[in-house]
């Protein structure tokens, strides 16, 4: 199984948590991890590697992005550093002999097996992801970028990537060209780009299973008779995503999903 992450020095501890969660849920399974970055140093590498030194199945590969053009991409506040774009260009830097990879934001953790998602048929799509977008916001996004109604807007924090098909397109040229024309329209930059350029080449999966956040639990419990609690999450969810500003490592965290984060070493 191939896992892709993109981080800066600020999120080394969160990366370790994520990889520990995968190690716990995928015992005796070989996991190839590709860490794309531009700021990590030797001490950061050592800190990450020391947590997995006794596990020969966790293989961590560090890839440094030194492209001036990519590293000068527009950033939006501290929440959206340049690293958010790295998943878009990852196909250029990953080994040519791998045809699929699962990208995970470092504010995710894995609590059940990824195998079903990882081995899912792409059905000729470029990506597989989950959407949190409701109808009104979907129509707004369609209007904002002038795309077809059938385009899908997904949360890119969990994204299966079809590397075989992505190698057939000039994704770097397409993204850079798009940015020149639409820079001022972007709100969630990486998600907006994937939606506007490739929203008709995305297969969707259930967000409650593969991209669950506390906000989604609150909305679901407000409108549904069957409530989501910790036991439900343990049985039904694979990936928890602490998206937005509500992070379990912050003092002002509000929700129930920090239970899983705190269980991991």
C-alpha atoms as an extended CHARMM CRD file, in Angstrom:
* protein
*
       265  EXT
         1         1  UNK       CA              0.0000000000        0.0000000000        0.0000000000  PROA      1               0.0000000000
         2         2  UNK       CA              1.2970000000        3.4460000000       -0.9500000000  PROA      2               0.0000000000
         3         3  UNK       CA              0.5730000000        6.4580000000        1.2590000000  PROA      3               0.0000000000
         4         4  UNK       CA              1.3240000000       10.0850000000        0.3420000000  PROA      4               0.0000000000
         5         5  UNK       CA              1.5800000000       13.0060000000        2.7620000000  PROA      5               0.0000000000
         6         6  UNK       CA              2.7500000000       16.5930000000        2.3000000000  PROA      6               0.0000000000
         7         7  UNK       CA              3.9960000000       18.4760000000        5.3480000000  PROA      7               0.0000000000
         8         8  UNK       CA              6.1570000000       21.2450000000        6.7280000000  PROA      8               0.0000000000
         9         9  UNK       CA              8.1250000000       21.2810000000        9.9940000000  PROA      9               0.0000000000
        10        10  UNK       CA              5.0850000000       22.3920000000       11.9620000000  PROA      10              0.0000000000
        11        11  UNK       CA              3.3080000000       19.0570000000       11.5290000000  PROA      11              0.0000000000
        12        12  UNK       CA              5.9560000000       16.4310000000       12.2890000000  PROA      12              0.0000000000
        13        13  UNK       CA              4.1470000000       15.2490000000       15.4430000000  PROA      13              0.0000000000
        14        14  UNK       CA              0.8470000000       14.9660000000       13.5860000000  PROA      14              0.0000000000
        15        15  UNK       CA              2.5150000000       12.9060000000       10.8640000000  PROA      15              0.0000000000
        16        16  UNK       CA              3.8500000000       10.5000000000       13.4770000000  PROA      16              0.0000000000
        17        17  UNK       CA              0.3280000000       10.1360000000       14.9180000000  PROA      17              0.0000000000
        18        18  UNK       CA             -1.1070000000        9.4170000000       11.4840000000  PROA      18              0.0000000000
        19        19  UNK       CA              1.5390000000        6.8200000000       10.6270000000  PROA      19              0.0000000000
        20        20  UNK       CA              1.1470000000        5.1750000000       14.0410000000  PROA      20              0.0000000000
        21        21  UNK       CA             -2.5860000000        4.8450000000       13.4110000000  PROA      21              0.0000000000
        22        22  UNK       CA             -1.8830000000        3.1310000000       10.0770000000  PROA      22              0.0000000000
        23        23  UNK       CA              0.6810000000        0.8540000000       11.6950000000  PROA      23              0.0000000000
        24        24  UNK       CA             -1.8170000000       -0.1930000000       14.3700000000  PROA      24              0.0000000000
        25        25  UNK       CA             -4.5990000000       -0.9470000000       11.8780000000  PROA      25              0.0000000000
        26        26  UNK       CA             -2.4200000000       -2.6680000000        9.2580000000  PROA      26              0.0000000000
        27        27  UNK       CA             -0.2040000000       -5.0810000000       11.1360000000  PROA      27              0.0000000000
        28        28  UNK       CA              2.0010000000       -7.2880000000        8.9220000000  PROA      28              0.0000000000
        29        29  UNK       CA              1.1180000000       -5.2370000000        5.8490000000  PROA      29              0.0000000000
        30        30  UNK       CA              3.8110000000       -3.3980000000        3.8930000000  PROA      30              0.0000000000
        31        31  UNK       CA              3.1680000000        0.3610000000        3.8400000000  PROA      31              0.0000000000
        32        32  UNK       CA              5.2500000000        2.5920000000        1.5660000000  PROA      32              0.0000000000
        33        33  UNK       CA              5.0150000000        6.1670000000        2.7910000000  PROA      33              0.0000000000
        34        34  UNK       CA              6.0890000000        9.1170000000        0.6420000000  PROA      34              0.0000000000
        35        35  UNK       CA              6.6040000000       12.3470000000        2.5800000000  PROA      35              0.0000000000
        36        36  UNK       CA              6.7300000000       15.3410000000        0.2340000000  PROA      36              0.0000000000
        37        37  UNK       CA              8.1520000000       18.4620000000        1.8520000000  PROA      37              0.0000000000
        38        38  UNK       CA             10.4060000000       21.4750000000        1.3900000000  PROA      38              0.0000000000
        39        39  UNK       CA             11.4320000000       22.3810000000        4.9790000000  PROA      39              0.0000000000
        40        40  UNK       CA             12.1900000000       19.1450000000        6.8400000000  PROA      40              0.0000000000
        41        41  UNK       CA             15.7500000000       18.7160000000        8.0640000000  PROA      41              0.0000000000
        42        42  UNK       CA             17.8680000000       15.7750000000        9.2020000000  PROA      42              0.0000000000
        43        43  UNK       CA             16.6140000000       16.0000000000       12.7920000000  PROA      43              0.0000000000
        44        44  UNK       CA             13.0090000000       15.9100000000       11.5590000000  PROA      44              0.0000000000
        45        45  UNK       CA             13.7170000000       12.8300000000        9.4620000000  PROA      45              0.0000000000
        46        46  UNK       CA             15.3410000000       11.1220000000       12.4380000000  PROA      46              0.0000000000
        47        47  UNK       CA             12.4600000000       11.9960000000       14.7540000000  PROA      47              0.0000000000
        48        48  UNK       CA              9.9640000000       10.4510000000       12.3480000000  PROA      48              0.0000000000
        49        49  UNK       CA             12.0100000000        7.3600000000       11.5450000000  PROA      49              0.0000000000
        50        50  UNK       CA             12.8130000000        6.4890000000       15.1640000000  PROA      50              0.0000000000
        51        51  UNK       CA              9.1530000000        5.7220000000       15.8250000000  PROA      51              0.0000000000
        52        52  UNK       CA              9.1610000000        2.9670000000       13.1910000000  PROA      52              0.0000000000
        53        53  UNK       CA             12.6950000000        1.6190000000       13.4600000000  PROA      53              0.0000000000
        54        54  UNK       CA             11.4540000000       -1.7600000000       14.7390000000  PROA      54              0.0000000000
        55        55  UNK       CA              8.8310000000       -2.2100000000       12.0230000000  PROA      55              0.0000000000
        56        56  UNK       CA             10.2810000000       -3.4070000000        8.7200000000  PROA      56              0.0000000000
        57        57  UNK       CA              6.8490000000       -3.1020000000        7.0810000000  PROA      57              0.0000000000
        58        58  UNK       CA              6.6910000000        0.6970000000        7.3980000000  PROA      58              0.0000000000
        59        59  UNK       CA              8.9830000000        2.1470000000        4.7210000000  PROA      59              0.0000000000
        60        60  UNK       CA              9.2870000000        5.9350000000        4.7820000000  PROA      60              0.0000000000
        61        61  UNK       CA             10.6240000000        7.8630000000        1.7940000000  PROA      61              0.0000000000
        62        62  UNK       CA             11.3210000000       11.6030000000        1.9700000000  PROA      62              0.0000000000
        63        63  UNK       CA             10.9290000000       13.6760000000       -1.2020000000  PROA      63              0.0000000000
        64        64  UNK       CA             12.0460000000       17.3030000000       -1.1690000000  PROA      64              0.0000000000
        65        65  UNK       CA             10.3340000000       19.7350000000       -3.5400000000  PROA      65              0.0000000000
        66        66  UNK       CA             12.8490000000       22.2890000000       -4.7780000000  PROA      66              0.0000000000
        67        67  UNK       CA             10.8330000000       23.6930000000       -7.6930000000  PROA      67              0.0000000000
        68        68  UNK       CA             10.7580000000       27.5040000000       -7.4570000000  PROA      68              0.0000000000
        69        69  UNK       CA              7.6020000000       27.6440000000       -9.5510000000  PROA      69              0.0000000000
        70        70  UNK       CA              5.7180000000       25.2560000000       -7.2550000000  PROA      70              0.0000000000
        71        71  UNK       CA              7.1080000000       26.7080000000       -4.0360000000  PROA      71              0.0000000000
        72        72  UNK       CA              5.9890000000       30.1840000000       -5.1490000000  PROA      72              0.0000000000
        73        73  UNK       CA              2.3660000000       29.1530000000       -5.5210000000  PROA      73              0.0000000000
        74        74  UNK       CA             -0.0760000000       31.5470000000       -3.7780000000  PROA      74              0.0000000000
        75        75  UNK       CA             -0.6800000000       30.9250000000       -0.0730000000  PROA      75              0.0000000000
        76        76  UNK       CA             -3.7530000000       31.9130000000        1.9070000000  PROA      76              0.0000000000
        77        77  UNK       CA             -3.2850000000       32.6410000000        5.5980000000  PROA      77              0.0000000000
        78        78  UNK       CA             -1.4190000000       30.1530000000        7.7970000000  PROA      78              0.0000000000
        79        79  UNK       CA             -4.1160000000       27.5460000000        7.1760000000  PROA      79              0.0000000000
        80        80  UNK       CA             -3.1990000000       27.1030000000        3.5170000000  PROA      80              0.0000000000
        81        81  UNK       CA              0.5960000000       26.9540000000        3.1120000000  PROA      81              0.0000000000
        82        82  UNK       CA              2.2690000000       26.0600000000       -0.1650000000  PROA      82              0.0000000000
        83        83  UNK       CA              2.3470000000       22.3770000000        0.8460000000  PROA      83              0.0000000000
        84        84  UNK       CA             -1.3750000000       22.0850000000        0.0870000000  PROA      84              0.0000000000
        85        85  UNK       CA             -0.4760000000       22.0840000000       -3.6130000000  PROA      85              0.0000000000
        86        86  UNK       CA              2.0320000000       19.2510000000       -3.4140000000  PROA      86              0.0000000000
        87        87  UNK       CA             -0.5670000000       16.5270000000       -3.9010000000  PROA      87              0.0000000000
        88        88  UNK       CA             -1.3870000000       18.1260000000       -7.2580000000  PROA      88              0.0000000000
        89        89  UNK       CA              2.1830000000       17.7400000000       -8.4990000000  PROA      89              0.0000000000
        90        90  UNK       CA              3.0540000000       14.5110000000       -6.6670000000  PROA      90              0.0000000000
        91        91  UNK       CA              2.8490000000       12.3530000000       -9.7780000000  PROA      91              0.0000000000
        92        92  UNK       CA              5.9530000000       14.1430000000      -11.0920000000  PROA      92              0.0000000000
        93        93  UNK       CA              8.0240000000       13.1290000000       -8.0500000000  PROA      93              0.0000000000
        94        94  UNK       CA              6.7330000000        9.6640000000       -7.2030000000  PROA      94              0.0000000000
        95        95  UNK       CA              8.3000000000        6.4250000000       -8.5270000000  PROA      95              0.0000000000
        96        96  UNK       CA              7.0980000000        5.5610000000      -12.0230000000  PROA      96              0.0000000000
        97        97  UNK       CA              6.3640000000        1.9490000000      -11.0560000000  PROA      97              0.0000000000
        98        98  UNK       CA              3.4480000000        2.7400000000       -8.7360000000  PROA      98              0.0000000000
        99        99  UNK       CA             -0.0030000000        3.2510000000      -10.2470000000  PROA      99              0.0000000000
       100       100  UNK       CA             -2.0770000000        4.2640000000       -7.2400000000  PROA      100             0.0000000000
       101       101  UNK       CA             -1.5190000000        6.0550000000       -3.9720000000  PROA      101             0.0000000000
       102       102  UNK       CA             -3.6660000000        7.2830000000       -1.0780000000  PROA      102             0.0000000000
       103       103  UNK       CA             -3.0590000000       10.9000000000       -0.1250000000  PROA      103             0.0000000000
       104       104  UNK       CA             -3.8480000000       11.7710000000        3.5060000000  PROA      104             0.0000000000
       105       105  UNK       CA             -3.6820000000       15.1270000000        5.2520000000  PROA      105             0.0000000000
       106       106  UNK       CA             -1.6920000000       14.9240000000        8.4850000000  PROA      106             0.0000000000
       107       107  UNK       CA             -4.7650000000       15.9660000000       10.4670000000  PROA      107             0.0000000000
       108       108  UNK       CA             -6.2880000000       12.5490000000        9.7130000000  PROA      108             0.0000000000
       109       109  UNK       CA             -6.0120000000        9.2490000000       11.5550000000  PROA      109             0.0000000000
       110       110  UNK       CA             -6.9640000000        5.7390000000       10.4800000000  PROA      110             0.0000000000
       111       111  UNK       CA             -9.0470000000        3.5550000000       12.8140000000  PROA      111             0.0000000000
       112       112  UNK       CA             -9.9720000000        0.6260000000       10.5330000000  PROA      112             0.0000000000
       113       113  UNK       CA             -8.5600000000       -1.0680000000        7.4420000000  PROA      113             0.0000000000
       114       114  UNK       CA             -7.8830000000        1.0640000000        4.3680000000  PROA      114             0.0000000000
       115       115  UNK       CA             -7.8200000000       -1.9330000000        2.0370000000  PROA      115             0.0000000000
       116       116  UNK       CA            -11.3240000000       -1.5530000000        0.6190000000  PROA      116             0.0000000000
       117       117  UNK       CA            -10.7350000000        2.0930000000       -0.2880000000  PROA      117             0.0000000000
       118       118  UNK       CA             -7.1990000000        1.5150000000       -1.4820000000  PROA      118             0.0000000000
       119       119  UNK       CA             -8.1270000000       -1.3070000000       -3.8650000000  PROA      119             0.0000000000
       120       120  UNK       CA            -11.3000000000        0.3340000000       -5.1680000000  PROA      120             0.0000000000
       121       121  UNK       CA            -11.8530000000        0.4460000000       -8.9360000000  PROA      121             0.0000000000
       122       122  UNK       CA            -11.1910000000        3.9630000000      -10.2340000000  PROA      122             0.0000000000
       123       123  UNK       CA            -13.5940000000        3.3250000000      -13.1300000000  PROA      123             0.0000000000
       124       124  UNK       CA            -11.3110000000        5.4840000000      -15.3280000000  PROA      124             0.0000000000
       125       125  UNK       CA            -11.4520000000        8.4240000000      -12.9020000000  PROA      125             0.0000000000
       126       126  UNK       CA             -8.4070000000       10.3570000000      -11.7380000000  PROA      126             0.0000000000
       127       127  UNK       CA             -9.4190000000       10.5310000000       -8.0870000000  PROA      127             0.0000000000
       128       128  UNK       CA            -11.6170000000        8.9330000000       -5.4430000000  PROA      128             0.0000000000
       129       129  UNK       CA            -12.7750000000       11.1420000000       -2.5680000000  PROA      129             0.0000000000
       130       130  UNK       CA            -15.6190000000       12.1290000000       -0.2730000000  PROA      130             0.0000000000
       131       131  UNK       CA            -17.7210000000       15.2780000000       -0.4080000000  PROA      131             0.0000000000
       132       132  UNK       CA            -19.0620000000       17.3690000000        2.4690000000  PROA      132             0.0000000000
       133       133  UNK       CA            -20.7980000000       19.8050000000        0.1270000000  PROA      133             0.0000000000
       134       134  UNK       CA            -24.5820000000       20.2550000000        0.1610000000  PROA      134             0.0000000000
       135       135  UNK       CA            -26.7260000000       21.2390000000       -2.8250000000  PROA      135             0.0000000000
       136       136  UNK       CA            -26.7350000000       25.0390000000       -2.3490000000  PROA      136             0.0000000000
       137       137  UNK       CA            -22.9680000000       25.2480000000       -1.9810000000  PROA      137             0.0000000000
       138       138  UNK       CA            -22.5030000000       22.8710000000       -4.9050000000  PROA      138             0.0000000000
       139       139  UNK       CA            -24.4980000000       25.2120000000       -7.1480000000  PROA      139             0.0000000000
       140       140  UNK       CA            -22.4320000000       28.1540000000       -5.9290000000  PROA      140             0.0000000000
       141       141  UNK       CA            -19.1960000000       26.3410000000       -6.8050000000  PROA      141             0.0000000000
       142       142  UNK       CA            -20.5460000000       25.3920000000      -10.2310000000  PROA      142             0.0000000000
       143       143  UNK       CA            -21.4070000000       29.0250000000      -10.8800000000  PROA      143             0.0000000000
       144       144  UNK       CA            -18.1160000000       30.3070000000       -9.4610000000  PROA      144             0.0000000000
       145       145  UNK       CA            -16.0200000000       28.3150000000      -11.9270000000  PROA      145             0.0000000000
       146       146  UNK       CA            -18.5000000000       27.9200000000      -14.7900000000  PROA      146             0.0000000000
       147       147  UNK       CA            -18.3600000000       24.1260000000      -14.8610000000  PROA      147             0.0000000000
       148       148  UNK       CA            -20.9670000000       21.4430000000      -15.5000000000  PROA      148             0.0000000000
       149       149  UNK       CA            -23.4850000000       20.4490000000      -12.8060000000  PROA      149             0.0000000000
       150       150  UNK       CA            -22.0600000000       16.9200000000      -12.7260000000  PROA      150             0.0000000000
       151       151  UNK       CA            -18.6950000000       18.1150000000      -11.3910000000  PROA      151             0.0000000000
       152       152  UNK       CA            -17.9470000000       16.8590000000       -7.8740000000  PROA      152             0.0000000000
       153       153  UNK       CA            -16.3860000000       18.9460000000       -5.1050000000  PROA      153             0.0000000000
       154       154  UNK       CA            -14.5160000000       16.7030000000       -2.6730000000  PROA      154             0.0000000000
       155       155  UNK       CA            -12.5510000000       17.2530000000        0.4890000000  PROA      155             0.0000000000
       156       156  UNK       CA             -9.0010000000       16.6470000000       -0.7320000000  PROA      156             0.0000000000
       157       157  UNK       CA             -7.6500000000       15.6560000000        2.6770000000  PROA      157             0.0000000000
       158       158  UNK       CA             -8.4000000000       12.0420000000        1.7620000000  PROA      158             0.0000000000
       159       159  UNK       CA             -7.7770000000       11.3330000000       -1.9000000000  PROA      159             0.0000000000
       160       160  UNK       CA             -7.0880000000        8.1500000000       -3.8290000000  PROA      160             0.0000000000
       161       161  UNK       CA             -4.9520000000        9.1290000000       -6.8180000000  PROA      161             0.0000000000
       162       162  UNK       CA             -4.8710000000        7.2390000000      -10.0980000000  PROA      162             0.0000000000
       163       163  UNK       CA             -1.2160000000        7.8020000000      -10.9580000000  PROA      163             0.0000000000
       164       164  UNK       CA             -1.4150000000        5.7580000000      -14.1360000000  PROA      164             0.0000000000
       165       165  UNK       CA             -4.0200000000        8.1100000000      -15.6100000000  PROA      165             0.0000000000
       166       166  UNK       CA             -2.5460000000       11.2730000000      -14.0670000000  PROA      166             0.0000000000
       167       167  UNK       CA              0.7070000000       10.6150000000      -15.9400000000  PROA      167             0.0000000000
       168       168  UNK       CA             -1.2110000000       10.9710000000      -19.1930000000  PROA      168             0.0000000000
       169       169  UNK       CA             -2.0850000000       14.6190000000      -18.5940000000  PROA      169             0.0000000000
       170       170  UNK       CA              0.0770000000       17.7230000000      -18.1670000000  PROA      170             0.0000000000
       171       171  UNK       CA             -1.2220000000       18.4450000000      -14.6850000000  PROA      171             0.0000000000
       172       172  UNK       CA              1.5240000000       20.9230000000      -13.7460000000  PROA      172             0.0000000000
       173       173  UNK       CA              0.9190000000       23.0460000000      -16.8530000000  PROA      173             0.0000000000
       174       174  UNK       CA             -2.8470000000       22.8530000000      -16.4240000000  PROA      174             0.0000000000
       175       175  UNK       CA             -2.7430000000       23.9060000000      -12.7650000000  PROA      175             0.0000000000
       176       176  UNK       CA             -0.3180000000       26.7840000000      -13.3140000000  PROA      176             0.0000000000
       177       177  UNK       CA             -2.3480000000       28.0330000000      -16.2690000000  PROA      177             0.0000000000
       178       178  UNK       CA             -5.5770000000       27.7810000000      -14.2660000000  PROA      178             0.0000000000
       179       179  UNK       CA             -4.0450000000       29.7550000000      -11.3980000000  PROA      179             0.0000000000
       180       180  UNK       CA             -3.0800000000       32.6180000000      -13.6790000000  PROA      180             0.0000000000
       181       181  UNK       CA             -6.6930000000       32.9430000000      -14.8000000000  PROA      181             0.0000000000
       182       182  UNK       CA             -8.5080000000       32.2200000000      -11.5440000000  PROA      182             0.0000000000
       183       183  UNK       CA             -6.2260000000       33.1320000000       -8.6390000000  PROA      183             0.0000000000
       184       184  UNK       CA             -8.6980000000       35.6630000000       -7.2090000000  PROA      184             0.0000000000
       185       185  UNK       CA            -11.5790000000       33.1600000000       -7.2310000000  PROA      185             0.0000000000
       186       186  UNK       CA             -9.9300000000       30.6530000000       -4.9150000000  PROA      186             0.0000000000
       187       187  UNK       CA            -11.2660000000       30.0970000000       -1.4010000000  PROA      187             0.0000000000
       188       188  UNK       CA             -9.9940000000       26.5900000000       -0.5830000000  PROA      188             0.0000000000
       189       189  UNK       CA             -7.1870000000       26.5970000000       -3.1560000000  PROA      189             0.0000000000
       190       190  UNK       CA             -6.3310000000       22.9220000000       -3.6730000000  PROA      190             0.0000000000
       191       191  UNK       CA             -9.9430000000       21.7900000000       -3.5040000000  PROA      191             0.0000000000
       192       192  UNK       CA            -11.0900000000       24.5360000000       -5.8410000000  PROA      192             0.0000000000
       193       193  UNK       CA             -8.4220000000       23.6020000000       -8.3890000000  PROA      193             0.0000000000
       194       194  UNK       CA             -9.2320000000       19.8900000000       -8.3790000000  PROA      194             0.0000000000
       195       195  UNK       CA            -12.9530000000       20.6740000000       -8.6500000000  PROA      195             0.0000000000
       196       196  UNK       CA            -12.6200000000       23.1650000000      -11.4960000000  PROA      196             0.0000000000
       197       197  UNK       CA            -10.1310000000       21.1410000000      -13.5520000000  PROA      197             0.0000000000
       198       198  UNK       CA            -10.9940000000       17.5330000000      -12.7570000000  PROA      198             0.0000000000
       199       199  UNK       CA            -14.3860000000       17.5380000000      -11.0380000000  PROA      199             0.0000000000
       200       200  UNK       CA            -15.8210000000       15.3160000000      -13.7760000000  PROA      200             0.0000000000
       201       201  UNK       CA            -13.1280000000       12.6860000000      -13.1760000000  PROA      201             0.0000000000
       202       202  UNK       CA            -13.7820000000       11.9760000000       -9.4950000000  PROA      202             0.0000000000
       203       203  UNK       CA            -15.4730000000        8.9280000000       -8.0010000000  PROA      203             0.0000000000
       204       204  UNK       CA            -17.1300000000        9.5980000000       -4.6460000000  PROA      204             0.0000000000
       205       205  UNK       CA            -17.2630000000        7.5050000000       -1.4950000000  PROA      205             0.0000000000
       206       206  UNK       CA            -19.2350000000        7.8850000000        1.7280000000  PROA      206             0.0000000000
       207       207  UNK       CA            -17.8280000000       10.6920000000        3.8730000000  PROA      207             0.0000000000
       208       208  UNK       CA            -19.0980000000        9.1910000000        7.1480000000  PROA      208             0.0000000000
       209       209  UNK       CA            -16.8720000000        6.2070000000        6.4300000000  PROA      209             0.0000000000
       210       210  UNK       CA            -13.8280000000        7.7490000000        4.7870000000  PROA      210             0.0000000000
       211       211  UNK       CA            -13.6960000000       11.4140000000        5.8010000000  PROA      211             0.0000000000
       212       212  UNK       CA            -15.4920000000       11.8850000000        9.0970000000  PROA      212             0.0000000000
       213       213  UNK       CA            -15.1690000000       15.0990000000       11.0940000000  PROA      213             0.0000000000
       214       214  UNK       CA            -16.8430000000       16.4430000000       14.2260000000  PROA      214             0.0000000000
       215       215  UNK       CA            -18.7520000000       19.0500000000       12.2200000000  PROA      215             0.0000000000
       216       216  UNK       CA            -20.3080000000       16.3360000000       10.0910000000  PROA      216             0.0000000000
       217       217  UNK       CA            -21.3350000000       14.3710000000       13.1890000000  PROA      217             0.0000000000
       218       218  UNK       CA            -23.1380000000       17.4060000000       14.6020000000  PROA      218             0.0000000000
       219       219  UNK       CA            -25.0190000000       18.0250000000       11.3460000000  PROA      219             0.0000000000
       220       220  UNK       CA            -25.9240000000       14.3540000000       10.9590000000  PROA      220             0.0000000000
       221       221  UNK       CA            -27.1990000000       14.0500000000       14.5450000000  PROA      221             0.0000000000
       222       222  UNK       CA            -29.2870000000       17.1840000000       14.1210000000  PROA      222             0.0000000000
       223       223  UNK       CA            -31.2690000000       15.7900000000       11.1830000000  PROA      223             0.0000000000
       224       224  UNK       CA            -31.1970000000       11.9960000000       11.6130000000  PROA      224             0.0000000000
       225       225  UNK       CA            -32.8750000000        9.6610000000       14.0720000000  PROA      225             0.0000000000
       226       226  UNK       CA            -29.9000000000        7.2970000000       14.1670000000  PROA      226             0.0000000000
       227       227  UNK       CA            -27.2050000000        9.1760000000       16.0820000000  PROA      227             0.0000000000
       228       228  UNK       CA            -23.4680000000        8.9050000000       15.5600000000  PROA      228             0.0000000000
       229       229  UNK       CA            -21.5560000000        8.2120000000       18.7690000000  PROA      229             0.0000000000
       230       230  UNK       CA            -18.1490000000        6.7100000000       19.5780000000  PROA      230             0.0000000000
       231       231  UNK       CA            -19.3880000000        3.1240000000       19.2070000000  PROA      231             0.0000000000
       232       232  UNK       CA            -20.8620000000        3.9220000000       15.7910000000  PROA      232             0.0000000000
       233       233  UNK       CA            -17.5770000000        5.4870000000       14.6850000000  PROA      233             0.0000000000
       234       234  UNK       CA            -15.5520000000        2.4730000000       15.8720000000  PROA      234             0.0000000000
       235       235  UNK       CA            -17.7120000000        0.1120000000       13.8020000000  PROA      235             0.0000000000
       236       236  UNK       CA            -18.3350000000        2.1650000000       10.6750000000  PROA      236             0.0000000000
       237       237  UNK       CA            -15.5790000000        4.7090000000       10.0920000000  PROA      237             0.0000000000
       238       238  UNK       CA            -12.1700000000        4.1250000000        8.5110000000  PROA      238             0.0000000000
       239       239  UNK       CA            -10.6520000000        7.6280000000        8.3710000000  PROA      239             0.0000000000
       240       240  UNK       CA            -11.2200000000       10.4590000000       10.8300000000  PROA      240             0.0000000000
       241       241  UNK       CA            -10.3760000000       13.9220000000        9.5350000000  PROA      241             0.0000000000
       242       242  UNK       CA             -9.9590000000       16.8570000000       11.9140000000  PROA      242             0.0000000000
       243       243  UNK       CA            -10.5990000000       19.3690000000        9.1540000000  PROA      243             0.0000000000
       244       244  UNK       CA            -11.1420000000       23.0720000000        9.7160000000  PROA      244             0.0000000000
       245       245  UNK       CA             -9.8540000000       24.8770000000       12.7980000000  PROA      245             0.0000000000
       246       246  UNK       CA            -11.1260000000       22.2830000000       15.2960000000  PROA      246             0.0000000000
       247       247  UNK       CA             -7.9300000000       20.2900000000       15.9760000000  PROA      247             0.0000000000
       248       248  UNK       CA             -7.6160000000       17.7320000000       18.8090000000  PROA      248             0.0000000000
       249       249  UNK       CA             -4.1840000000       19.0690000000       19.7860000000  PROA      249             0.0000000000
       250       250  UNK       CA             -5.6400000000       22.5300000000       20.5000000000  PROA      250             0.0000000000
       251       251  UNK       CA             -7.0230000000       23.5180000000       23.9100000000  PROA      251             0.0000000000
       252       252  UNK       CA            -10.2780000000       24.8330000000       22.4570000000  PROA      252             0.0000000000
       253       253  UNK       CA            -11.1240000000       21.5460000000       20.6620000000  PROA      253             0.0000000000
       254       254  UNK       CA            -14.8540000000       20.7810000000       20.6570000000  PROA      254             0.0000000000
       255       255  UNK       CA            -16.1330000000       17.3230000000       19.7290000000  PROA      255             0.0000000000
       256       256  UNK       CA            -15.9390000000       13.5930000000       20.4340000000  PROA      256             0.0000000000
       257       257  UNK       CA            -13.3510000000       12.4270000000       17.9050000000  PROA      257             0.0000000000
       258       258  UNK       CA            -10.3340000000       13.4750000000       19.9880000000  PROA      258             0.0000000000
       259       259  UNK       CA            -10.9040000000       10.1750000000       21.8270000000  PROA      259             0.0000000000
       260       260  UNK       CA             -9.2940000000        8.3340000000       18.9010000000  PROA      260             0.0000000000
       261       261  UNK       CA             -6.4550000000       10.8150000000       18.5210000000  PROA      261             0.0000000000
       262       262  UNK       CA             -5.5510000000       10.5550000000       22.2010000000  PROA      262             0.0000000000
       263       263  UNK       CA             -5.5140000000        6.7290000000       22.0500000000  PROA      263             0.0000000000
       264       264  UNK       CA             -2.5460000000        6.7580000000       19.6580000000  PROA      264             0.0000000000
       265       265  UNK       CA              0.9960000000        6.9570000000       21.0940000000  PROA      265             0.0000000000
